[in-house]
């Protein structure tokens, strides 16, 4: 027997796992839609990101203390299911706090207290000038033995800021591909342009981010626009939902009620559009999610992250997590369990 075969098998297995991560965000506000840790389909994911923690000096504070019980349950249940649990630190509005905090002391203290596996530093609305500083913070934490990932906006102009930066010890480098659409724009555009996102992933890879660490973060929700009649059309502000936002499962429920929506797939952006008499909904459905999952797989990227898991549909035939999994982790049984 070839003495190098066991090493080769282990190497291939490690590479395969690195390129097939399915990461689910569990935000603290999921509690308000009655989504709890017991609702997570742990066998469908490899990683969970709990959000959010805010740095304050040498501490990490819960964004919502009322969700701490859910967090503790999530830690316990993720460990029992052998799913890696990270906590997201920072995000939009926390940029200044991220710069001023003693992150090394804060994350070590939090990890010792709660036993989480790793941390994600979220740069929020970070600039190209500040991105290298965040990457330096992350590299220092990784060098001290802490599992660290990065999340930044999926903007092509940021790609140049990573050139020449050593990212070898970073677990994942995630790009936010969410909220492209806004009621502040005069015309309707995709909420997450899959075709453009695939090109942006390639730009970051060309700039030096290892492909097997690059992870797109895609929305499990859509945007609604009142009195719009499709992509490129004018509108009169936000439509139905919470400030014009509908979770994917809520969008599917609208279609199940046979409301008069004409649903189509826009080839130029590889995203979905639904048009009714009163509004247009732009969202990511099965075709667009399958498209980015196939791009991730064929290019050797690190996986896909879902924001957020509470927005998915429970039915496997409609579920976006199942759509991702069937491409990246086809060995998993995604059939609905009989009661």
Secondary structure, 3 states (H helix, E strand, C coil): CCCCHHHHHHHHHHHHHHCCEEEEEEEHHHHHHCCCHHHCCHHHCCEEEEEEEEEECCEEEECCHHHHHHHHHHHHHHHHCCCEEEEEEECCCCHHHHHHCCHHHHHHHHHHHHCCCEEEEECCCCCHHHHHHHHHHHHHHHHCCCCEEEEEECCHHHHHHHCCCCCCCCCCEEEEECCCCCCCCCECCCCCCHHHHHHHHHHHHHCCCCHHHEEEEEECEEEEEECCCCCCCECCCECCCECCEEEHHHHHHHHHCCCCCEEEEECCCCEEEEECCCEEEEECCHHHHHHHHHHHHHHCCCEEEEECHHHCCCCCCCCHHHHHHHHHCCCCCCCCCCC
